[in-house]
Amino acid sequence: MLVELNGMVSLSRGALHRFASGLNIAAMALVGPSAVDRTLTEFFTRVHRPPYPTRHFEDSDRARAWLGDHPHSGAAT
């Protein structure tokens, strides 16, 4: 899943919990160039511990490449 943060400054606790526990995805790439974007990603991964790989990227091209190279990319469930 590709998530473009677009200058987001916060997410509700419920939204973060839903992302971490309620999605049937193989990996999540969070994209945003700012320090706030990076901080949101770090908070999400440390506090909510999603069961899938999660990584921050400053640009969507690198995020898409990472998602495409992910070992579970395109795997049937």
C-alpha positions as CSV (number, residue, x, y, z in Angstrom):
1,M,0.0,0.0,0.0
2,L,1.3,3.4,-0.9
3,V,0.4,6.2,1.4
4,E,1.1,9.8,0.4
5,L,1.2,11.9,3.6
6,N,0.9,15.2,1.8
7,G,1.9,17.4,4.7
8,M,-0.4,15.7,7.2
9,V,0.3,16.9,10.7
10,S,-1.6,14.2,12.7
11,L,-3.7,11.1,12.6
12,S,-6.2,9.9,15.2
13,R,-5.3,7.0,17.5
14,G,-8.2,5.1,15.9
15,A,-7.0,5.6,12.4
16,L,-3.5,4.5,13.3
17,H,-4.9,1.4,15.1
18,R,-7.0,0.6,12.0
19,F,-4.0,0.9,9.7
20,A,-1.9,-1.4,12.0
21,S,-4.4,-4.1,12.6
22,G,-7.3,-3.9,10.2
23,L,-5.6,-4.0,6.7
24,N,-4.9,-7.1,4.7
25,I,-1.8,-5.9,3.0
26,A,1.8,-7.2,2.4
27,A,3.6,-3.9,3.0
28,M,3.1,-0.2,3.5
29,A,5.2,2.6,2.1
30,L,4.6,6.0,3.6
31,V,5.7,9.0,1.4
32,G,6.5,12.5,2.6
33,P,9.5,14.8,2.4
34,S,9.1,16.6,5.8
35,A,10.4,15.8,9.2
36,V,6.8,15.6,10.4
37,D,6.1,12.8,7.8
38,R,9.1,10.9,9.0
39,T,8.1,11.3,12.7
40,L,4.5,10.1,11.9
41,T,6.0,7.0,10.3
42,E,8.3,6.3,13.2
43,F,5.5,6.8,15.7
44,F,3.2,4.5,13.8
45,T,5.7,1.7,13.5
46,R,7.0,1.8,17.0
47,V,3.8,2.3,18.9
48,H,1.3,0.3,16.7
49,R,3.7,-2.4,15.4
50,P,2.0,-3.3,12.2
51,P,2.3,-7.0,11.2
52,Y,3.7,-6.0,7.8
53,P,6.9,-4.2,6.7
54,T,6.5,-0.4,6.9
55,R,9.0,2.1,5.6
56,H,9.2,5.9,5.1
57,F,10.3,7.4,1.8
58,E,10.8,11.0,0.7
59,D,9.5,10.3,-2.9
60,S,7.0,8.0,-4.4
61,D,9.3,6.6,-7.1
62,R,11.5,4.9,-4.4
63,A,8.4,3.8,-2.5
64,R,6.9,2.2,-5.5
65,A,10.2,0.4,-6.3
66,W,10.4,-0.9,-2.7
67,L,6.8,-2.1,-2.9
68,G,7.4,-3.8,-6.2
69,D,10.5,-5.5,-5.0
70,H,8.9,-6.7,-1.8
71,P,8.9,-10.5,-1.5
72,H,5.1,-10.6,-1.0
73,S,4.3,-8.2,-3.8
74,G,1.5,-9.7,-6.0
75,A,1.1,-12.8,-3.7
76,A,-2.3,-14.3,-3.7
77,T,-4.0,-14.6,-0.3
